[in-house]
């Protein structure tokens, strides 16, 4: 069952940028990568860091808390957190189907 919810306007998220949104009570991060919109969970799966405060480089967002890296196009955790010499595993991010209709960006919750 599809439940697409408007979360932003197309012109609010330029290429190479991201925007935190709330959709049906879920924290979502919407990213414009290479002119296409993607949506993943906003909270890092390691310790809940706010990915919207992290660094976006290409299609990789880095958590500002412990440095976990996620591919925004697939939600895949590329590398887990680094705490001193210890490297930990982190789960992949939830991904959401995104569509743009006219000037609206909608996420399937």
RAVENGI-V740130 format. One record per residue. SS is DSSP state (H for helix, E for strand, L for the rest). D_LAST is the distance of its C-alpha to the last C-alpha in Angstrom with 1 decimal. Layout:
BEGIN
{{SS/D_LAST} {SS/D_LAST}}
END
This chain:
BEGIN
{{L/9.4} {L/7.4} {L/5.6} {E/6.3} {E/7.1} {E/10.3} {E/10.8} {E/14.3} {E/17.2} {H/18.5} {H/21.7} {H/20.3} {L/19.5} {L/22.6} {L/23.1} {L/23.4} {L/21.5} {E/18.3} {E/16.6} {E/14.9} {E/12.2} {E/10.5} {E/7.1} {L/7.1} {L/9.6} {E/8.2} {E/10.6} {E/9.7} {E/12.6} {E/12.9} {E/16.0} {E/18.4} {E/20.4} {L/23.2} {L/21.8} {E/18.4} {E/15.1} {E/13.1} {E/10.4} {E/11.0} {E/11.0} {L/13.5} {E/15.8} {L/18.3} {L/18.2} {L/22.0} {L/22.6} {L/19.7} {L/21.2} {E/19.4} {H/18.8} {H/18.8} {H/22.4} {L/23.2} {E/24.9} {E/23.3} {E/25.9} {L/25.0} {L/21.9} {E/22.4} {E/21.3} {E/23.6} {L/22.9} {L/25.5} {L/26.4} {L/27.6} {L/26.9} {L/24.3} {E/23.3} {E/20.1} {E/19.7} {L/16.8} {L/16.7} {L/16.2} {L/15.4} {L/18.8} {E/21.0} {E/24.1} {E/26.2} {L/26.0} {L/27.6} {E/31.3} {E/33.1} {L/36.7} {L/37.8} {E/35.0} {E/32.1} {L/29.2} {L/26.4} {L/22.8} {L/19.7} {L/17.4} {L/14.3} {L/10.8} {E/9.7} {E/6.8} {L/8.0} {E/9.6} {E/11.9} {E/14.6} {E/16.2} {L/19.5} {L/19.2} {E/15.5} {E/12.8} {E/9.3} {E/6.1} {E/3.8} {L/0.0}}
END
